[in-house]
């Protein structure tokens, strides 16, 4: 038990429980089944994208083009569905391919042209946003084929009492998130690429000396980020049943904030799926709780910013203490 309490994730759990308790006292509706389902469904896209961002940030990189990639994917696939078919499997596959292609392009420019990730992905976001605005003129796509929204309404395990005499279940979008969690876990835990991702974030030069192909792994990571964005894009369409080309403006900041809240080391080399999902949960609970307590949207941004800065400070201070401890051990052994 003592070892468990040392993990950063346990600290996040304690904070999450404490915040949830405070919000429940202020508004008991927070723990209603309907509200919990709204939190899950409303933040599943954020959770999916955060898992891709986790890998990027572990390598010491960052991707601020995610909002543009998601929006562009929804636009292209949305037009495809309207013009040709609303087949769910084909639409998801097409979204994944389009997202992957844009992510791979990011990775190639970063790995081989050696552009700084923040500069390259910001430029990519600007290019995509410009094209989106030119093509759509800001107009929505509303006439999505009926079978896609029908897919988005599917629920499983319909055994949860909804408080109104009926039963509700887990949204299908949560199953998509679960699949992404499993895939990301396999990559991080059981592949050489996963070990390379941590090695690159720890020390790029050392990773090369250990035999990891840094450039290929970098391209893979950003390609996987694009794949995740494509998946998230279609998940988003299945929830809202329409396509808004401006829906993801500034979305990258939400994703980065959630991942940082989850305890990823902004310098690279550290991060976990559990911590990231807890960070998303904390982000979602704070947002939902502040809304239930009728806190102004302006103050919501301030409060979330404070949490983000606090989390960064926690990571940096923890790393410094660990460094001093290692230095002390070395001196004593010497």
LINMO-V759547 format. One record per run of one state. SS is the DSSP state (~ for helix, > for strand, _ for the rest). FROM is the first residue (numbers start at 0). TO is the last residue. If there is no record, write none. Layout:
# LINMO-V759547
{{SS	FROM	TO} {SS	FROM	TO}}
This chain:
# LINMO-V759547
{{_	0	0} {~	1	5} {_	6	6} {~	7	25} {_	26	26} {~	27	30} {_	31	31} {~	32	57} {_	58	64} {~	65	82} {_	83	86} {~	87	110} {_	111	115} {~	116	135} {_	136	139} {>	140	140} {_	141	144} {~	145	151} {_	152	153} {>	154	160} {_	161	165} {>	166	170} {~	171	189} {_	190	190} {~	191	201} {_	202	202} {~	203	208} {_	209	212} {~	213	239} {_	240	241} {>	242	242} {_	243	249} {~	250	260} {_	261	271} {~	272	291} {_	292	295} {~	296	332} {_	333	333}}
